């Protein structure tokens, strides 16, 4: 079984013909992702040659709209590499085409735009991942299938295993993947660091709790907002699987944005200490460093037998 999206799901890339889109489409294809099309109305009807995982050259068609791309390819996911001023329109187009999962990599999208398309996606039953995130990677559930690498998460760090990972930080996503690479993952989801995101930490926990192949979850948070506290409250009432956490930003000064748009402590709220206390109050161990969090995860798995 897979979580978030099935093995070998057909994927389109909005903004595939731009520099970032070209670079990461090539990387995703080499990782085995089933890229079936791009979307750019100005280049509709053309094709672009890429090398796939087998080393063969494949021509990927460019479509005018997401509706057209889905009708031609049966796309189940879209990855959005579109500049911030055009991102709202691109995501709304994907949502209205009823594409199951829309991964929004773009940084710097106005909060009002994100609020609009996140709410629209909720109404349409579409999962948004991001914005301002590294993406979503699922590992193949069988030896004969391919996983799905959507976004900019490096391939080849980890294999299939019993862990789920959700993170507000891209860099720490990769670090914890590396720390636990000998154990492996069902899926690694970069939730994104903006004030409003489509898949929150809590929603990721729900998905991992429902997935029979995921046995424990690593959650990486950071200062700002209350996503970690919300996740802790839900976990205390519903989570049957071990959760281990790491929170970035214990030394962050109040009132200063740290890296992400949502990473800011205001009015004494949203500190790393607040989040650590909320998580520990419901039995979720919080590592002081990524390495300690990884060790806590190993200890949690050992208790499962």
WOMOTA-V787327 format. One record per run of one state. SS is the DSSP state (H for helix, E for strand, C for the rest). FROM is the first residue (numbers start at 1). LEN is the number of residues. Records with the same first field share a line. If there is no record, write none. Layout:
SS=FROM-LEN  FROM-LEN
This chain:
C=1-9  15-4  31-3  40-1  44-3  52-5  64-2  74-3  81-3  97-4  105-6  125-2  131-4  139-9  152-8  168-2  180-5  191-10  211-5  223-4  239-3  249-17  267-2  270-2  282-3  288-2  305-1
E=10-5  34-6  47-5  57-7  77-4  101-4  127-4  135-4  148-4  160-8  185-6  216-7  242-7  266-1  269-1  285-3
H=19-12  41-3  66-8  84-13  111-14  170-10  201-10  227-12  272-10  290-15
